[in-house]
Amino acid sequence: MNARQATTVEVDIFGGTYQVRGEKDAEYLRELAELVDGKMREIAEKISAADTAKVAILAALNLADELSQGRRQQEGDIVEIRERMTQLTEELAAALAEGTPATTT
């Protein structure tokens, strides 16, 4: 079993400095921290309360929503690809059965 060594990196998020540890490389962890920091700052500009916990929760909800929408889109794309693959397979099978070249749209 190949155990991956954990990476620890110091990041700044919404005015605080944190030691983040993960299995990804330091640059990736910094990118994630920048994403969270950016989302928190975006939320803080839109609400009057400066409560860090509230900003963090709203940022987490926004990021979760973006992730969920991305997953739904990906699932829809997979269904569309499968449907198109089935259509092309049927067209190819029909063309082979008739002995004529298949055409695609």
C-alpha positions as CSV (number, residue, x, y, z in Angstrom):
1,M,0.0,0.0,0.0
2,N,1.4,3.4,-1.0
3,A,0.7,6.0,1.7
4,R,0.9,9.5,0.5
5,Q,2.7,12.0,2.7
6,A,0.6,14.9,4.0
7,T,1.5,18.4,3.1
8,T,1.2,21.3,5.6
9,V,0.9,24.9,4.4
10,E,0.2,28.2,6.1
11,V,-2.7,30.1,4.4
12,D,-4.6,33.3,5.0
13,I,-8.4,33.2,5.0
14,F,-10.5,36.2,5.7
15,G,-7.9,37.9,7.9
16,G,-6.8,34.8,9.8
17,T,-3.8,32.6,9.3
18,Y,-4.2,28.8,9.4
19,Q,-2.1,25.8,9.2
20,V,-3.8,23.5,6.6
21,R,-2.8,19.9,6.2
22,G,-3.8,17.7,3.3
23,E,-2.8,15.0,0.9
24,K,-2.6,17.4,-2.1
25,D,0.4,19.6,-2.9
26,A,0.9,23.0,-1.2
27,E,-0.1,25.0,-4.3
28,Y,-3.4,23.2,-4.5
29,L,-4.1,23.8,-0.8
30,R,-3.3,27.5,-1.3
31,E,-5.7,27.7,-4.3
32,L,-8.5,26.2,-2.1
33,A,-7.7,28.7,0.6
34,E,-7.9,31.5,-1.9
35,L,-11.2,30.3,-3.2
36,V,-12.6,30.2,0.4
37,D,-11.1,33.6,1.2
38,G,-12.6,35.1,-2.0
39,K,-16.0,33.7,-1.4
40,M,-16.0,34.9,2.2
41,R,-15.0,38.4,1.1
42,E,-17.7,38.4,-1.6
43,I,-20.3,37.5,1.1
44,A,-19.0,40.0,3.6
45,E,-19.5,42.8,1.0
46,K,-23.1,41.9,0.6
47,I,-24.2,41.6,4.3
48,S,-24.1,44.2,7.0
49,A,-23.0,41.8,9.8
50,A,-19.3,41.3,10.2
51,D,-19.6,38.1,12.2
52,T,-16.9,35.8,10.8
53,A,-18.8,32.7,11.6
54,K,-21.9,33.9,9.8
55,V,-19.8,34.9,6.8
56,A,-18.0,31.5,6.8
57,I,-21.4,29.6,7.0
58,L,-22.8,31.6,4.1
59,A,-19.6,31.1,2.1
60,A,-19.8,27.4,2.7
61,L,-23.4,27.3,1.6
62,N,-22.6,29.2,-1.6
63,L,-19.7,26.9,-2.4
64,A,-21.8,23.8,-1.7
65,D,-24.5,25.2,-4.0
66,E,-21.9,25.7,-6.8
67,L,-20.6,22.2,-6.2
68,S,-24.1,20.7,-6.3
69,Q,-25.0,22.6,-9.5
70,G,-21.7,21.4,-11.1
71,R,-22.5,17.8,-10.2
72,R,-26.0,18.1,-11.7
73,Q,-24.7,19.6,-14.9
74,Q,-22.1,16.8,-15.1
75,E,-24.8,14.2,-14.6
76,G,-26.9,15.8,-17.3
77,D,-23.9,15.8,-19.7
78,I,-23.3,12.1,-19.0
79,V,-26.9,11.3,-19.8
80,E,-26.7,13.3,-23.0
81,I,-23.5,11.6,-24.1
82,R,-25.0,8.2,-23.4
83,E,-28.1,9.0,-25.4
84,R,-26.0,10.2,-28.3
85,M,-23.8,7.2,-28.1
86,T,-26.8,4.9,-28.2
87,Q,-28.2,6.8,-31.2
88,L,-24.9,6.5,-33.1
89,T,-24.6,2.8,-32.2
90,E,-28.1,2.2,-33.5
91,E,-27.3,4.1,-36.7
92,L,-24.0,2.2,-37.2
93,A,-25.7,-1.1,-36.6
94,A,-28.5,-0.3,-39.1
95,A,-25.9,0.8,-41.7
96,L,-23.9,-2.3,-41.2
97,A,-27.0,-4.5,-41.5
98,E,-27.9,-2.7,-44.8
99,G,-24.3,-2.7,-46.1
100,T,-24.4,1.1,-46.7
101,P,-22.1,3.7,-45.2
102,A,-23.3,5.3,-41.9
103,T,-23.9,9.0,-41.8
104,T,-24.0,11.1,-38.6
105,T,-25.7,14.4,-37.9
